[in-house]
Amino acid sequence: MPSTPSRRWVDKDPVAGTAAAREAARAALRKKFVDEVDPDRLLPEQEREELAAQARRLHYQRLALLSAAARRRYRAERMSP
């Protein structure tokens, strides 16, 4: 079976694709949003986590909006003569 580029990356790194690697990636993403909303860690922990959760939701909402717009453009281009 031929390897895809993403599969070759996993084959080179035996840790990639494991639960530990996925958890590390999730932790890094959580830290990114926390750093975005409170880089100096001045806010109380609960407020910081709530703001980070809001920032994360906003990020994914933006991605969904951009994706929907791209799909609309793609369909419009395919339908035009």
C-alpha positions as CSV (number, residue, x, y, z in Angstrom):
1,M,0.0,0.0,0.0
2,P,1.5,3.4,-1.0
3,S,2.2,5.8,1.8
4,T,0.6,9.2,1.7
5,P,2.7,12.3,2.8
6,S,1.0,12.4,6.2
7,R,1.4,8.7,6.7
8,R,5.1,8.9,5.8
9,W,5.5,11.6,8.5
10,V,3.9,9.2,11.1
11,D,6.1,6.4,9.9
12,K,9.3,8.5,10.5
13,D,8.3,9.4,14.0
14,P,7.0,6.4,16.0
15,V,5.5,8.7,18.7
16,A,3.4,10.7,16.1
17,G,-0.2,9.6,16.0
18,T,-0.2,8.2,19.5
19,A,-2.5,9.2,22.3
20,A,0.4,10.9,24.0
21,A,1.2,13.0,20.9
22,R,-2.4,14.0,20.4
23,E,-2.7,15.0,24.1
24,A,0.5,17.1,23.8
25,A,-0.9,18.8,20.7
26,R,-4.2,19.6,22.5
27,A,-2.2,21.0,25.5
28,A,-0.2,23.2,23.2
29,L,-3.4,24.5,21.6
30,R,-5.0,25.2,24.9
31,K,-1.8,27.1,26.0
32,K,-2.0,29.1,22.8
33,F,-5.4,30.4,23.6
34,V,-4.6,31.0,27.2
35,D,-1.5,33.0,26.1
36,E,-3.7,34.9,23.7
37,V,-6.2,36.1,26.4
38,D,-3.8,36.5,29.4
39,P,-0.1,36.5,28.4
40,D,1.0,37.8,31.8
41,R,-1.2,35.4,33.8
42,L,-2.8,38.3,35.7
43,L,-6.4,37.0,35.6
44,P,-7.8,34.5,38.1
45,E,-7.5,30.9,36.7
46,Q,-11.3,30.4,36.2
47,E,-11.7,33.7,34.3
48,R,-8.6,32.9,32.2
49,E,-10.0,29.5,31.3
50,E,-13.4,30.9,30.4
51,L,-11.8,33.6,28.1
52,A,-9.6,31.0,26.5
53,A,-12.6,28.8,25.9
54,Q,-14.4,31.8,24.3
55,A,-11.3,32.5,22.1
56,R,-11.2,28.9,21.1
57,R,-14.9,28.9,20.1
58,L,-14.4,32.2,18.2
59,H,-11.4,30.7,16.3
60,Y,-13.4,27.7,15.2
61,Q,-16.4,29.8,14.3
62,R,-14.1,31.9,12.0
63,L,-12.7,28.8,10.4
64,A,-16.3,27.5,9.8
65,L,-17.3,30.8,8.3
66,L,-14.3,30.9,6.0
67,S,-14.9,27.3,5.0
68,A,-18.5,27.9,4.2
69,A,-17.6,31.0,2.1
70,A,-15.0,28.9,0.2
71,R,-17.5,26.2,-0.5
72,R,-20.0,28.8,-1.8
73,R,-17.3,30.4,-4.1
74,Y,-16.4,26.9,-5.4
75,R,-20.0,26.0,-6.2
76,A,-20.6,29.4,-7.8
77,E,-17.5,29.0,-10.0
78,R,-18.6,25.5,-11.0
79,M,-22.1,26.6,-11.9
80,S,-21.1,29.7,-13.9
81,P,-20.8,29.1,-17.7
